[in-house]
Amino acid sequence: MRNNASKNLDLRQGQYIANIPISIKATTDTTIREMMNLYRKDMKEKLANKATFQFMKGMKDGFPEGPIINGAPIILSSIGNFTVHGPLTDAYMMTTSYGDVPFAHLPMIMYSVDDGKKKKFVLSCNYSTKTLSSREGTAFTALTAYSLKNIDLNMKIGEAVDRLIEEKKNIYKKTNTIDRVIKF
């Protein structure tokens, strides 16, 4: 998409993406695998219909006004595997934002680092504490990791949600702290 960007773009902000909203109809009885396949099918259809360029046209000409929906969109980026060798023994990445605070999104990057002896999986989440408390941010990241380890693709959505609700309660018990202390 970079070749379609304006020539005076600010290179400090590297997130120049095409936003293609995908949606499906699923129920609590749909399996995770079925849900994933439905999302993939919808994405492929939208890409075939040039949804990338439709988004760019909207960015240029403006989008129709609709109702404001409360909440923060989740942005998940699975970067892949980094193999380190020679003088490099580890790698770390994180997200940053030059946007106004509070930025109303929850970006998370996932990647693994392989040094030939062990493979380390890393989740990094960047959020504004004006949008999300530290406790909620910790839970969001921990629940993502829990899902990757414990939610089977053949599990039904309803069962997966029930497990996540229980795990969130456990996480909240461990993080039952005050977010900010103000001294006068």
Residue pairs with C-beta under 8 A, 6 or more apart in sequence:
1 16
1 17
1 18
1 52
1 56
2 16
4 56
5 16
9 16
10 98
12 98
13 97
13 98
13 99
15 97
18 51
18 52
18 55
18 56
19 55
20 43
20 46
20 47
20 51
20 52
20 55
22 39
22 42
22 43
22 46
23 42
24 35
24 38
24 39
24 42
25 38
26 34
26 35
26 38
26 157
27 157
28 156
28 157
28 158
28 161
29 156
29 157
29 158
30 38
30 156
30 157
31 153
31 154
31 155
31 156
31 157
32 151
32 152
32 153
32 154
32 155
32 156
32 157
32 160
33 153
33 154
35 157
36 153
72 104
72 105
72 106
72 127
72 131
72 132
73 104
73 105
73 106
74 105
74 106
74 108
75 105
75 106
75 107
75 108
76 108
76 110
76 144
77 107
77 108
77 109
77 110
78 109
78 110
78 111
79 93
79 109
79 110
79 111
80 111
80 112
81 111
81 112
81 113
81 114
81 119
82 91
82 111
82 112
82 113
82 114
83 114
83 115
83 116
84 90
84 91
84 113
84 114
84 115
85 115
85 116
89 115
90 113
90 115
90 120
91 111
91 113
92 122
93 109
93 111
93 122
93 124
94 109
94 124
94 126
95 107
95 108
95 109
95 124
95 125
95 126
96 126
97 103
97 107
97 126
101 128
101 130
102 128
102 129
102 130
102 131
103 128
103 131
104 128
104 131
106 125
106 127
106 131
106 132
106 140
107 125
107 126
107 127
108 123
108 124
108 125
108 126
108 140
108 141
108 144
109 123
109 124
110 121
110 122
110 123
110 124
110 144
111 121
111 122
112 119
112 120
112 121
112 122
113 119
113 120
113 122
114 120
121 145
121 148
123 141
123 144
123 145
125 137
125 140
125 141
125 144
127 137
127 140
129 137
129 179
132 140
133 179
134 175
134 179
135 172
135 175
135 176
135 177
135 179
138 171
138 175
139 168
139 171
139 172
139 175
142 167
142 171
143 164
143 167
143 168
143 171
146 164
146 167
147 160
147 164
150 163
150 167
151 160
151 163
151 164
